[in-house]
């Protein structure tokens, strides 16, 4: 179960001073009843307080200082929040430390929710709305009671409301608020509500087939049909899972729905094949696409409010042997943008890159495959260089995040606004710095090079495996080598690698092949302890939680320019870059393994460079 007990056990134990009877009352050694406990009868809605103030208890244990307590009390008087939550917000104590302190103060237990085996039958007893409101999750059944983990045991009438909902006596245990919220996201899946919508959809399809002709069944998606609910529920669960993409994939006997979380695809739900066409049609209607055309690939975009956040959704459809496949890219408009220093670059890499972006003119390229974080790096760079005294303009497809005080242009092929045409118009707008979302063709590349040569600072992205490959992609486009050498400041190659989940990290023994790769890549041969995620409720049992970037900077020095002009081979240019101080992607990936931030298996999956 993963329960962590405090020193105040609830059951009588050998050598213990007291125990509890079946009603949950504290019973002394001589058998006489004492005051009802925090976990006693259902009518006892308030945990028993020791009488020692929380702040004083934390100071006594050394968790905070007296000065920090005084500062937190001042903040509490201004906000009206509970002291414990104020201390967490101010960073003086961690949430799990607060949970332990509350448990000690209220004579309760602490529960570790990372490895709790949740009973779906218990979860179904407590409505999701109430569970999120009370920050409570049923953990297990104890005889005639249900044990409920709560983030705020002092919530008004907490026990009374839980008993009313569960219709059985409850026993409260304490957990960190964020742990409760993560587990709620894990156990209350939006996709569980899809079954009812699927049954209603199939019933309506049967009725429609009986009453309409075949041509009439292929017309328009009803705005109030169950299919609308299915699309919304899929998007809602994808947002909860921190997904970047949703894949709708028609199979021979099913419709598979997968989401990409932290760079890896996971199956979300399987739907009947009869829903495939209607589901894609609904998404096409939302994205203002042609629902009649099913053979040609199409692209579209729409905005929708999901789980309290405004999401920009980019849609792409293409025809497969079993029907139309649809991929939706999710862009959270409310997500905070990273600063350059927050990207996770190694100190020396950050210094080199920071020097590059301070240049008043020239071109800087971000290179990497799809989903490697190039746009995030470009936006972080924009935040760094944007100043009131310069004119910053961008041309993007699409504009993913709107910047104040920056002039952003959206590509519109139907209106003739392409990267090349838009870039030409930008050059007549007196720009200082220009961001080109992506260099896709030789015309855009040539204009970008000319802009860099005429005194503008140009940033763009390019699909390539690493920084050296990106340099040769320019040459392959037909841009003269002397123009590239004169305009290019540097190229940053990057990848995103999954982090080991901090909630379930544990030692493990790597395979012979993994250790050989680690040592061949320059890893410490004396390293004995390797770590990986065991899998828990918070990481979806993957062992990974979120990602970290790794970067390599190819700085175009005078010697490098000479090599470019001479069309030197790929390996020669890469060797020169390394000799001049470039830390390769593999070097930095190996460093992540040494620091126990990622695993050999993840590096092999994501970076693998011989």
Secondary structure by P-SEA (a helix, b strand, c coil): cccccccccccccccccccccccccccccccccccccccccccccccccccccaaaaaaaaccccaaaaaaaaaaaaaccccaaaaaaaaccccaaaaaaaaaaaacbbbbbcccccccaaaaaaccaaaaaaaccccccccccbbbbbbccccccaaaaaaaaaaccbbbbbbccaaaaaaaaaacccccccaaaaaaaaaaaaaaaaacccccccccccccccaaaaaaaaaaaaaaaaccccccccccccbbbbbbbcccbbbbcccccccaaaaaaaaaaaaaccccccccbbbbbcccccccccccbbbbbbbbccccbbbbbbbbcccccccccccccccaaaaaaaaaaaaccbbbbbbbbccccaaaaaaaaaaaaaccccbbbbbbccccccccccbbbbbbbccccccaaaaaaaaaaccccbbbccccccaaaaaaaaaaaaaccccccccccccaaaaaaaaaaacccaaaaaacccbbbbcbbbbcccccbbbbbbbcaaaaaaaaaacccccccbbbbbccccccccccccccccccccccccaaaaaaaaacccaaaaaaaaaaaccccaaaaaaaaaaaccccaaaaaaccccc
